[in-house]
Amino acid sequence: MTSTATTTPGDRQFDLVVRNGKVATASDTYQADIGIIDGRIAAIADDLPKGKRDIDARGRWVMPGGVDSHCHVEQLSGMGLMCADDFYSATVSAAFGGNTTIMPFAAQHREDSVRDVLEDYSARAAEKSVIDYAFHVIVTNLDEQTLNEDLPRAIRQGVTSLKVFMTYERMKLDDYQILDTLALADREGALVMVHAENNDVIRWLGDRLTERGLKAPKYHAVAHAGLAETEATHRVVTLSRVLETPILIVHVSEAETLDCIRQAQQKGAALYAETCPQYLFLTAADIDKPGVEGAKFCCSPPPRDERCQTAMWQGLTEGSLTLYSSDHAPYRWDETGKLPKGEKTGFREMANGLPGLEVRMPLLFSEGYRKGRLTINEFVALTSTNHARTYGLYPRKGTIAVGSDADIVIWDEGREITITNDLLHDNVDYTPYEGMKVTGWADTVINRGRVVVENGELKVSRGTGEFLPCGLPEPVAKARANRQPDTLIRELVGKPTGGDQG
């Protein structure tokens, strides 16, 4: 065993011991037993004493539970549509896919107060979630109450990431408002996530397509042109560099956008980025189906082409993309979601988004690790550790170490599965990955020492997940450590006040 992380639990018996597994973290791989007491990892060593319960993981990977830091759960969209998944169905589905933590969005719409949104969202999650959860806040209304009271309070309470949109009429912020958000995040110790697409490009193209009667789902991908993503990314990166404030670009799909990100990172920008399964395993050709069938594959940004797929894989392997999230946005294949006007639904009228919580990790394991694109340690980093680090949850989450939460997935690397909607546990009536064959799936899932999934069965009840207050995001901590403070712009941004979360 190469790990030095061991301790002695004294005379107390372990509550649970996971034995004989091949342990993989983001940095190490070794054989060991893991002893758990009171929901935390108490010892990592060979031949630990017998626990109250032992699980033999011989021949299987033992990894940190997945952390999906970008998913939409029980959230009202900008179009006024409620997600198909509530906190129960979403967290059950996430757990069956190997996840022990999710990070969905408490969405402030134009007339909402952040305080009210968070109180409502917290109550929903506490009542239903079966695994642990943390929140981001979507910001759409930057009035004085939001900027000066509600967001600073939320950040102090452990919601240390804010998401802004550059598109969608009912949600987008202009550049001035984005600068206000960046300055607030800089002062208070939060990370800004950005949906980067140029709204006017999308609107202009969409208007001309619909004028010509071109309303089929495939035209969604035409309207959401790759250059709309690239331009918006370049613009918001520039805004962040003006204030020397870190940002994270979510759901990167376009090869030229990745070039923009890579170039800014090489210049020293505090810039982070994620991609998602739909940009590795789907293309625009999937949207080009008869009738409205292509709506099952429509999300924003949309899947691109094989060239962009190759670029996203390269971004993951080289490290310019550090997060791999599901962007789970579940809408049913009916009038409540994808087809508000049935067969006459146009690309501007259907709900945007794809389900993917449960298949996120199996898809990457099968096509990434099994096919040699990623090492097992890179797989762990992309599905768990980097998420915990980025959003201020590490080392409580995202690793296997003494003192960390006992969030463990025992992974059967040889299990062959054909993905079908009937197999999955979300509340959506289709999967865009129907018929795809993968090798490797979660066998047993443990969250804070509780066995959540075992032998294909859910072992915990609703409402047993816990809220996770996030500390200072690692990108913010790094930016504060590296910047030169004595500049006029730094004075304009204001004095940091949020360095003590956690």
N, C-alpha and C positions, 0 to 999 in steps of 0.2 A: 504494500500500500504506500502511495507517495504522499498522501495527505498527512499533515502534522496537526490537524484540527481534532484533538482528542481531549477528553476530560473524564473525571471520575464522578459518578453520580452518588458516591457515598454508599450508604446502606440501602438506599431506596431502589426498588425494582423498577425497571423500565416499564412504561405503559405499553410500548410497542417497540419491537425490533424488526427492522427490515434487513434480512440476512443475504449474504453471498451474492449481492448484485454487482454489476459493473457500473460503478458510480461515474457520472460525467457531469462536470460543471463547465463554465465558460473557459476555464483555464486548465483543468486537471482531469485525468482519467485514471481510475484505480479500482481495485477490488476491496470491498469493506462491508462491515455491518454498520447500521445506523440506529442508535438508541434514542428513543423519544420519551420525554417526561413533560407533562403539562403543556403539550402542544408545541414544544420547542425541541430542537435537536440538542441532546445532552451529551452524546458521545459518538465518535466515528472511529472505529478500530476493527481489528480482526478479532473474531471469536468473542464477541460481547456476551455477557451472561444472558440467560433466558429472560425474556420479558413476560408481562402478563399475557401478551399475545405476540407471536412471531409470524412474520410473513417471509417465505423463502422466495427470493427474487433470482435464484440461480439461472444463469443463461439469459438474463434480461437486463436492459439498461435501467438504471435508477438515476433519475434526473430531477432538477427543480421543476415544480409545477409550472405550467405555462402562465404567462402574464400577457393578456391581450389588452393592450392599452388604447385601442381605437375600436369601439363598437357602440352601436346605437340600440338602446334598450328602453322600452316603455317611454319613448320620446315622441313628442309631436313634431312633425316636420314643418318646414317653412310653407308647405302647401296645405297644412292643416290636417295631415293624415297621421294617425297613430301607428307606431310600429306594431307588427304582428306579435312580437315577443314581449312579455312582461318579465319582471326580474326572476320569476320562478322558471319559466320555460327557457329563458336565455342562459341562466346559470346552470341549469341541468344539462343543457346542450353543451355548454362550455366545458363542464366537468367531464362529460363522456369523451370529449376530444382531448383531454389531458391538461386542461387549464385549472388553476386554483385561484386565480385572481382575474377580475375584469375591471376595466376603467371606462365606463360609459359617460355620456354627456348630459348634464343638467342644462337644458336649453332655455335661455332667456329669449323670449320674443319681444317685439318692439314695446309692448305695453306692460311687460312683466317686471317685477322687482327680482333681483338676484336672490335676495333673502327668501322671498316666498317660494321661488322655484326650487331652491336647495332644500327648504323644509319639506316641501311636498315630495321631492325626489327621494330624500333620505327616508321618509316614512314608507314609501313604496318599496324601496330596497330592503329595509329592515324587516319588513313583513314577509318577504318572499324569497330572498336570495339564499341559495344553498352553499355558495362559496364566498370568499372575501371579495370586497369591491372598494374602489376609490372612485372619485369623480373628477372630471374636468367641467368647466363652465363654458358654454357657448355665449359669447357676448354680442348683442345686437343693438343695445340702447345704452349709450354712454352719457347719461344725464349726470347731474352733480351727485345725486344720491348713489348711483352706481359707482362712479369713479372715486368718490371721497369716503364712502362709508361701506357699501355692500361688498364690493370686491376686496378691499383691504381686510374686512372682517372674514370673508370666506377664505382668503389665503392664510390668515392666522389660524383658522380652524382646520387647515390641512387640505384645502382644495387649491393646489399650487400650480395649476395649469389652466390656461385660458385659450379658447379657440375662437378665431375670427374667420369670416368668410369674405372673399373678394368677389363672389358671384352670388346669385339668387337675390332678386329684388327685395324680398322681405327680410333678408338677413345680412346683406353685405354692408361693409364699412368702407368709407372712402379713405384716401391716403392720410388725411389729417387725423381721422379717428383712429386709424391704425397706429400712427405715431403716439397718440394719447395712450393707447393700450400698451404699447411698448414701454413708454415712460413709466406708466403705473406698474407694470410687471417688473421693470428694472428696480424701482424703489422698494417694492414690497417683497420681492423674491419669488417671482413666478415665471414660468416658461410659456411663451406664446406659440400656439400651434396655428398653422395657416392653411386654409383651403385656397389654393392659388389657381384661379382661372380668371381671365379677363371677361368681365360680364358683358361689356359692350360688343366685343367680338362675337360672343355666343349669341347675344340678342340680335345683332345685325345679320348673322348667318341664318339664325332661326327664322327671322322675319321673311327673308327672301326664299327660304325653302318652303315655308307654309304658303306664301303668296303663289307659288307654283304648284301647290297641291301635293308637295312631297312631305308626307307626314308619317310614313312608316317608321318603326323603331330604328332601322339602320341609319336614318338621318340624324338621330341623336348624336351618333359618333361624328358625323360631318359638322354639326353645329358646334360641338365641343372640340374644336380643332386643337391639335397638339400645340400649335403656336400660341393659342390662348393660354394654355398652361405655362408655357415657357416665358411669355411676356410677363405674366403676373408674378411668376417666381422671381424673375430678374428684378422686378420693381420692388417687391416686398423685401428681397434680400438687400437691395440698396437702402431702403428705409431702415432696416435693422442695423446696417453698417453706419448710417448717420448717427445713431444713438449708441452704437457699440453694444447692442442688446441681442442676446441669442434668440433664435427662432427655430421652429421645427416645421418643415414642409411635409404635410401629410399626403398620403396616397399618390406618390410620384408614379407616372405612367409613361411619360414621353422621353425618348432617348435624348432629345435636345435639351429638355429640362434637366436631365441628369448631367449633361455637359455643363450647363449653367451652374448647377450646384457644386460640381466637382471643381470648376474654375474658382468659384468664390471661396471654397474651403482651402484651396491651394494658396489663396491670397490672405488667409488667416481669418476669414469670417467665422463667427461663432454660429455655424449653420449645421443643422441636423435634418435628417430626412428619413422617411419610411416608404416602403412599398407594400403591396397586398397580394393575396393569391390571384385575384382576377387579372393582374398584370403579368403574372408568370404563367398562368395556365389557360387563359382565355384570350381571344383576339376579336377584332372588329368583325371578322367573318362569322363569328357566332351570333352576332346581332342580326345579320342578314338572313333571316329566316322568313318563311311564308307567313302572310297575315301579320298578326301581332305577336307571334311566338318569340321574336327577337327581343321583346320587352323583358324577358327573363334574364337577359344579359346586360341590361342598361344600368349604368351607374355613372357617377361623375367624379373624376374624369372617366371616360369609357376605356375599355380595353383597346389596345392599338393594333400593332402587327407583330410579326415574328422578330423584326429588327429591334423593336422596343422591348419585347420579351428578353431577347439576348442581352440588351443593355441593362435591364433590371437585374438579371442574374449577375452580371459583371459588377453592378453597384453593390450587391450584397457581398460578393466575395472579396472585393477590394476595400470595403468599409466606408464608401461614400454614402451608402444607405445602411443605417445601423439598426433599424427597426423593421420588423415584419409583422403587420397587424392584419386582422380580418376586415376591418371596416364593415363589420356585420351591420347591414341596414335591411331588416326583414320586412317585406311586404308580400301579402298573399296574392295569388294569381286570380284575383276577382275584383269586384267593384270597390272593395275597401282599400285596394293598393295599386296593383299594376294596371288594372283595366277599369278605370272609373266610367268609361263609356263603352265597355265591351269591345267588340270587334272594330268599332269606329274610333277607338282611342288613338290619338296622335302622340308623337314622341314628346311633345311639350306637356302632355296631360297625365302621363303615367308617373307613378312614384319612382324616384331614382334610388337605386341601391340594390345590393345583393346580400343574401345570407351567406355565412361562412365561418361562424364561430367554431363549430365542431370539427370542420375539416381543415382548418388552418394548419395545425401541427402535422397531421398525417400527410397532407400534400407535400409539405416542405421536407419532411423526413424521407418520404419515398423518392421524390424527384431531386432533392438536394443531397442528403446524406447517402442514401442507398446508391445513387448514381455517380457519386464521387465529386459532386460540385462543392460540397461543404464537408468539413470535418464534423465529428460529433460535438466538439466544443463550440464550433461556429453555430451549429444548430441550436444548442442551448442558449448561446448569447442572443441569437436573433429572435427566439421565441419566448425568452424569459429574462435573462440577466440584464440585457441592455434596456429593456422596458423599466425594470425596477430601478436601475441607475438613473435613467433619464428623468423619471418622475418622482424621485425622492423616496423610494420604497426600499432601497438597498441599504444594508444587507438583511433586513427583516424578510424580504422576498427576493426571489431571483437567484438563490444559490443554496448549496448544501454545505452548511458550516455550523459549528457549535454555536448556539445562541440564536440562530435563525429560526423562523417559523418552520415547523415540520411540514412543509409543502413539497410533496414528493409524487412524481409519476413513475410508475413501473411500466416500462415500455416493451412490448413484444415486437421485436424488429422483424420477425418472420411472418407475422400474421398478414395474410392476403385478403384484401377487402375490395369489393366492387361498390363504389359509392352509389347509393340510391336514396331517394327521399324517405322511403320507409325505414331505412336504417337510422336516420337522424332523429334528434330529440327536440328540435326547435318547433315553433308553431307556424312554420311556413309550409305551403303545400307543394313546393318544388325545390330542387337544388340545381344551380347552373352547372354543377359538376356531375350530374347524373351519368352513370355508366363508366366514369373514370376508375381505373384500377390502381390501387396503392398497396404498398407493402410496408407494414409497420403501423401499430395503433396502440393507444393507451390500454393497458391491462388493468391496473389498479391505480386509483387516484386518492391521495391523502392530503388533506388540508388542515393545518394546525393539529396534526396528529390524529384527526378523525378520518376514518376510511369513508370516503364519499362515494366512490364507485368501485365495485368488485364483482367479478363474475357476471358482468353485463347488467348489474342491478344497482339502483340508487340506494344508498344506505343511510342517508340523512334526511331530515325533514326541512320544509320551507322555513325561512326565517333564522337559520342557524349560521349563515354567513355573517361576517363582521365588517363594519366600515373601517377603512384604513386611512388615517390622516397622513398625508404626504409631507415629507420634509422638503428642504431646499433642493430643487432639481439640480442634478449634477452639472448640466450645461450652464446654469446660472452661477453655481459656485466656481466653476472654472473661469467664466468670464470675469467675475469679480476679482479673482486672484491674478488675472493676467493683464487687466486693463490699466491704462494710465489715468489716475483719477483727476489730476489737476488740469482740466480743460474747461473752457467756457461751456461747451455742450454738456459735459458732465454736470456742471452747476445747474444748467437749465433742466436737466432731467430730474435732479433732486437727490437727496441723500438716501441711500438704501436703508430700509428699516426691517427687512424680512430675513435676516441671516440666522435666526435662532429657531426656525421651525424644526420639528422632528422629535 
